[in-house]
């Protein structure tokens, strides 16, 4: 069975467009890694991962990228509004150069 979710978005003309995303772990890892590479020093917040990339549990995907693929991802804590206007303390993930080294 091919598991896909759809994420409805509004186009610049107000029309609803639907983006289809796979819910498979590997697909989510690849979406997050691509977004981190494109974001540069601005990074990606957990809210962005949820609403723009359709990744419900970004911390799990970041853990996997660090520990399974050796990606060096820094976590910064910040306050950000969700799409409904409520402020939340969220993680901002920034991809750094080099390999991840677990803190002993």
C-alpha positions in Angstrom: 0.0 0.0 0.0 1.3 3.4 -0.9 0.9 5.7 2.1 0.4 9.3 1.0 -1.1 12.3 2.7 -2.3 15.4 1.0 -1.5 18.9 2.3 -4.0 21.6 1.1 -2.5 25.0 0.3 -3.8 28.2 -1.1 -2.3 29.5 -4.3 -1.5 33.2 -4.8 -4.9 33.5 -6.5 -6.8 32.0 -3.5 -7.4 28.6 -5.2 -6.8 25.5 -3.1 -4.0 23.3 -4.3 -3.1 20.0 -2.8 0.4 18.6 -2.4 0.8 14.9 -1.9 3.5 13.8 0.5 4.6 10.3 1.5 4.4 9.4 5.2 7.3 6.9 4.9 10.2 7.7 7.3 12.8 7.8 4.5 10.7 10.2 2.5 10.2 12.5 5.5 14.0 12.4 6.2 14.7 13.4 2.6 12.1 16.3 2.7 13.6 17.6 6.0 17.2 17.3 4.8 16.4 19.1 1.5 14.6 21.9 3.4 17.5 22.2 5.9 20.0 22.5 3.0 17.9 25.2 1.3 17.2 27.1 4.5 20.9 27.6 5.4 21.4 29.6 8.6 17.7 30.4 8.9 17.0 26.7 9.6 13.6 25.0 9.8 11.3 25.2 12.9 9.2 22.3 14.1 6.1 24.3 13.1 7.4 24.7 9.6 8.2 21.0 9.4 4.7 20.2 10.5 2.8 22.7 8.3 5.0 23.1 5.3 6.7 19.6 5.0 3.9 17.5 6.6 6.3 16.0 9.1 4.3 15.5 12.3 7.3 14.6 14.6 10.3 16.5 13.4 12.5 15.7 16.5 12.4 12.0 15.5 13.5 12.8 11.9 16.3 15.0 13.2 17.5 12.3 15.6 17.6 9.8 12.7 19.4 12.2 10.4 22.0 12.8 13.2 22.5 9.2 14.5 21.9 7.2 11.3 23.2 9.5 8.6 25.7 11.5 10.7 24.2 14.9 9.7 25.4 17.8 12.0 22.1 19.5 13.0 22.0 22.2 15.7 18.9 22.7 17.8 18.0 26.3 18.8 15.0 27.1 21.0 12.8 30.0 20.0 9.3 31.4 20.4 7.2 31.4 17.2 3.5 31.8 16.4 1.6 28.9 14.9 -0.7 29.4 11.9 -3.5 30.1 14.3 -1.6 32.9 16.1 -0.7 31.1 19.3 2.9 31.5 20.5 4.9 28.4 21.3 8.4 27.5 22.3 9.7 25.5 19.3 12.9 24.0 18.1 14.7 25.6 15.1 17.0 23.1 13.3 20.0 24.3 11.4 22.2 22.1 9.3 25.9 22.6 9.9 29.0 21.3 8.1 30.8 18.3 9.3 29.6 15.0 10.9 27.5 14.8 14.0 29.3 13.8 17.2 27.2 12.7 20.1 27.9 14.4 23.4 29.4 11.8 25.8 
